[in-house]
Amino acid sequence: MKVTTTLAYGVDPQAKESAAFALFAWLALNRETNHCARATGAKTNAVLGKITL
């Protein structure tokens, strides 16, 4: 397995957290699962977050 940084994909390492939250928001807006139940011990996968317009 090759290990690399986010910089190799055009994302500054200082911006990886904000990029992750942007992805979570995009998934929520598109009603796609943005939470993995197995990672937290939850019973089901879910769309998390509240979008306020």
Phi and psi in radians as a Rosetta constraint file:
Dihedral C 1 N 2 CA 2 C 2 CIRCULARHARMONIC -1.490 0.35
Dihedral N 2 CA 2 C 2 N 3 CIRCULARHARMONIC 2.276 0.35
Dihedral C 2 N 3 CA 3 C 3 CIRCULARHARMONIC -1.809 0.35
Dihedral N 3 CA 3 C 3 N 4 CIRCULARHARMONIC 2.328 0.35
Dihedral C 3 N 4 CA 4 C 4 CIRCULARHARMONIC -2.485 0.35
Dihedral N 4 CA 4 C 4 N 5 CIRCULARHARMONIC 3.111 0.35
Dihedral C 4 N 5 CA 5 C 5 CIRCULARHARMONIC -1.851 0.35
Dihedral N 5 CA 5 C 5 N 6 CIRCULARHARMONIC 2.974 0.35
Dihedral C 5 N 6 CA 6 C 6 CIRCULARHARMONIC -1.132 0.35
Dihedral N 6 CA 6 C 6 N 7 CIRCULARHARMONIC -0.414 0.35
Dihedral C 6 N 7 CA 7 C 7 CIRCULARHARMONIC -1.034 0.35
Dihedral N 7 CA 7 C 7 N 8 CIRCULARHARMONIC -0.564 0.35
Dihedral C 7 N 8 CA 8 C 8 CIRCULARHARMONIC -1.117 0.35
Dihedral N 8 CA 8 C 8 N 9 CIRCULARHARMONIC -0.334 0.35
Dihedral C 8 N 9 CA 9 C 9 CIRCULARHARMONIC -1.865 0.35
Dihedral N 9 CA 9 C 9 N 10 CIRCULARHARMONIC 0.230 0.35
Dihedral C 9 N 10 CA 10 C 10 CIRCULARHARMONIC 1.477 0.35
Dihedral N 10 CA 10 C 10 N 11 CIRCULARHARMONIC 0.222 0.35
Dihedral C 10 N 11 CA 11 C 11 CIRCULARHARMONIC -1.987 0.35
Dihedral N 11 CA 11 C 11 N 12 CIRCULARHARMONIC 2.070 0.35
Dihedral C 11 N 12 CA 12 C 12 CIRCULARHARMONIC -1.019 0.35
Dihedral N 12 CA 12 C 12 N 13 CIRCULARHARMONIC 2.309 0.35
Dihedral C 12 N 13 CA 13 C 13 CIRCULARHARMONIC -0.950 0.35
Dihedral N 13 CA 13 C 13 N 14 CIRCULARHARMONIC -0.492 0.35
Dihedral C 13 N 14 CA 14 C 14 CIRCULARHARMONIC -1.249 0.35
Dihedral N 14 CA 14 C 14 N 15 CIRCULARHARMONIC -0.258 0.35
Dihedral C 14 N 15 CA 15 C 15 CIRCULARHARMONIC -1.884 0.35
Dihedral N 15 CA 15 C 15 N 16 CIRCULARHARMONIC 0.150 0.35
Dihedral C 15 N 16 CA 16 C 16 CIRCULARHARMONIC -1.145 0.35
Dihedral N 16 CA 16 C 16 N 17 CIRCULARHARMONIC -0.618 0.35
Dihedral C 16 N 17 CA 17 C 17 CIRCULARHARMONIC -1.180 0.35
Dihedral N 17 CA 17 C 17 N 18 CIRCULARHARMONIC -0.784 0.35
Dihedral C 17 N 18 CA 18 C 18 CIRCULARHARMONIC -1.165 0.35
Dihedral N 18 CA 18 C 18 N 19 CIRCULARHARMONIC -0.586 0.35
Dihedral C 18 N 19 CA 19 C 19 CIRCULARHARMONIC -1.145 0.35
Dihedral N 19 CA 19 C 19 N 20 CIRCULARHARMONIC -0.686 0.35
Dihedral C 19 N 20 CA 20 C 20 CIRCULARHARMONIC -1.120 0.35
Dihedral N 20 CA 20 C 20 N 21 CIRCULARHARMONIC -0.764 0.35
Dihedral C 20 N 21 CA 21 C 21 CIRCULARHARMONIC -1.177 0.35
Dihedral N 21 CA 21 C 21 N 22 CIRCULARHARMONIC -0.582 0.35
Dihedral C 21 N 22 CA 22 C 22 CIRCULARHARMONIC -1.115 0.35
Dihedral N 22 CA 22 C 22 N 23 CIRCULARHARMONIC -0.711 0.35
Dihedral C 22 N 23 CA 23 C 23 CIRCULARHARMONIC -1.119 0.35
Dihedral N 23 CA 23 C 23 N 24 CIRCULARHARMONIC -0.773 0.35
Dihedral C 23 N 24 CA 24 C 24 CIRCULARHARMONIC -1.033 0.35
Dihedral N 24 CA 24 C 24 N 25 CIRCULARHARMONIC -0.723 0.35
Dihedral C 24 N 25 CA 25 C 25 CIRCULARHARMONIC -1.143 0.35
Dihedral N 25 CA 25 C 25 N 26 CIRCULARHARMONIC -0.765 0.35
Dihedral C 25 N 26 CA 26 C 26 CIRCULARHARMONIC -1.061 0.35
Dihedral N 26 CA 26 C 26 N 27 CIRCULARHARMONIC -0.761 0.35
Dihedral C 26 N 27 CA 27 C 27 CIRCULARHARMONIC -1.091 0.35
Dihedral N 27 CA 27 C 27 N 28 CIRCULARHARMONIC -0.758 0.35
Dihedral C 27 N 28 CA 28 C 28 CIRCULARHARMONIC -1.091 0.35
Dihedral N 28 CA 28 C 28 N 29 CIRCULARHARMONIC -0.766 0.35
Dihedral C 28 N 29 CA 29 C 29 CIRCULARHARMONIC -1.092 0.35
Dihedral N 29 CA 29 C 29 N 30 CIRCULARHARMONIC -0.511 0.35
Dihedral C 29 N 30 CA 30 C 30 CIRCULARHARMONIC -1.712 0.35
Dihedral N 30 CA 30 C 30 N 31 CIRCULARHARMONIC 0.233 0.35
Dihedral C 30 N 31 CA 31 C 31 CIRCULARHARMONIC 0.915 0.35
Dihedral N 31 CA 31 C 31 N 32 CIRCULARHARMONIC 0.720 0.35
Dihedral C 31 N 32 CA 32 C 32 CIRCULARHARMONIC -1.840 0.35
Dihedral N 32 CA 32 C 32 N 33 CIRCULARHARMONIC 2.574 0.35
Dihedral C 32 N 33 CA 33 C 33 CIRCULARHARMONIC -1.014 0.35
Dihedral N 33 CA 33 C 33 N 34 CIRCULARHARMONIC 2.229 0.35
Dihedral C 33 N 34 CA 34 C 34 CIRCULARHARMONIC -2.154 0.35
Dihedral N 34 CA 34 C 34 N 35 CIRCULARHARMONIC 0.360 0.35
Dihedral C 34 N 35 CA 35 C 35 CIRCULARHARMONIC -2.537 0.35
Dihedral N 35 CA 35 C 35 N 36 CIRCULARHARMONIC 2.233 0.35
Dihedral C 35 N 36 CA 36 C 36 CIRCULARHARMONIC -1.736 0.35
Dihedral N 36 CA 36 C 36 N 37 CIRCULARHARMONIC 1.963 0.35
Dihedral C 36 N 37 CA 37 C 37 CIRCULARHARMONIC -1.028 0.35
Dihedral N 37 CA 37 C 37 N 38 CIRCULARHARMONIC -0.675 0.35
Dihedral C 37 N 38 CA 38 C 38 CIRCULARHARMONIC -1.115 0.35
Dihedral N 38 CA 38 C 38 N 39 CIRCULARHARMONIC -0.440 0.35
Dihedral C 38 N 39 CA 39 C 39 CIRCULARHARMONIC -1.299 0.35
Dihedral N 39 CA 39 C 39 N 40 CIRCULARHARMONIC -0.416 0.35
Dihedral C 39 N 40 CA 40 C 40 CIRCULARHARMONIC -2.086 0.35
Dihedral N 40 CA 40 C 40 N 41 CIRCULARHARMONIC -0.175 0.35
Dihedral C 40 N 41 CA 41 C 41 CIRCULARHARMONIC 1.547 0.35
Dihedral N 41 CA 41 C 41 N 42 CIRCULARHARMONIC 0.126 0.35
Dihedral C 41 N 42 CA 42 C 42 CIRCULARHARMONIC -1.174 0.35
Dihedral N 42 CA 42 C 42 N 43 CIRCULARHARMONIC 2.871 0.35
Dihedral C 42 N 43 CA 43 C 43 CIRCULARHARMONIC -1.386 0.35
Dihedral N 43 CA 43 C 43 N 44 CIRCULARHARMONIC -0.563 0.35
Dihedral C 43 N 44 CA 44 C 44 CIRCULARHARMONIC -2.454 0.35
Dihedral N 44 CA 44 C 44 N 45 CIRCULARHARMONIC 2.760 0.35
Dihedral C 44 N 45 CA 45 C 45 CIRCULARHARMONIC -1.243 0.35
Dihedral N 45 CA 45 C 45 N 46 CIRCULARHARMONIC 2.723 0.35
Dihedral C 45 N 46 CA 46 C 46 CIRCULARHARMONIC -2.670 0.35
Dihedral N 46 CA 46 C 46 N 47 CIRCULARHARMONIC 2.871 0.35
Dihedral C 46 N 47 CA 47 C 47 CIRCULARHARMONIC -1.728 0.35
Dihedral N 47 CA 47 C 47 N 48 CIRCULARHARMONIC 1.991 0.35
Dihedral C 47 N 48 CA 48 C 48 CIRCULARHARMONIC -1.838 0.35
Dihedral N 48 CA 48 C 48 N 49 CIRCULARHARMONIC 2.687 0.35
Dihedral C 48 N 49 CA 49 C 49 CIRCULARHARMONIC 1.946 0.35
Dihedral N 49 CA 49 C 49 N 50 CIRCULARHARMONIC 2.702 0.35
Dihedral C 49 N 50 CA 50 C 50 CIRCULARHARMONIC -2.081 0.35
Dihedral N 50 CA 50 C 50 N 51 CIRCULARHARMONIC 2.165 0.35
Dihedral C 50 N 51 CA 51 C 51 CIRCULARHARMONIC -1.778 0.35
Dihedral N 51 CA 51 C 51 N 52 CIRCULARHARMONIC 2.087 0.35
Dihedral C 51 N 52 CA 52 C 52 CIRCULARHARMONIC -1.998 0.35
Dihedral N 52 CA 52 C 52 N 53 CIRCULARHARMONIC 2.152 0.35
